[in-house]
Amino acid sequence: MQSELQSPVDVDGLVAQVPNGMEQQIYAVSVMAINLDSQDEAKYLHQLAQGLGLNAAAVNNVHAQMGVPSLYT
């Protein structure tokens, strides 16, 4: 189990499993699961947002609602 948590996330595989209309919720769950304190985490969130079809404004809105730093400036 621990090795699964430390292995890279298959962003395309995750995106393919997201039901229509749940994109922002799935993105928010990912934001909650990380600290956004590294470039790799920011890159993952960016890839996830792109895969889910979320634009910069929508992503920054999720971050604002959760009280975490914005991903895009």
Residue pairs with C-beta under 8 A, 6 or more apart in sequence:
9 44
11 44
11 47
11 48
11 51
12 51
14 26
14 48
14 51
15 48
15 51
15 52
18 26
18 52
23 52
23 53
23 54
24 52
24 54
24 58
24 62
26 48
26 52
27 45
27 48
27 49
27 52
27 54
27 59
27 62
28 62
28 65
28 66
30 44
30 45
30 48
31 45
31 62
31 63
31 66
31 68
32 66
34 41
34 44
34 45
35 41
36 42
36 45
36 68
36 69
36 71
42 71
45 59
45 71
46 71
49 58
49 59
49 71
54 62
56 71
56 72
59 70
59 71
59 72
60 70
60 71
60 72
63 69
63 70
63 71
64 70
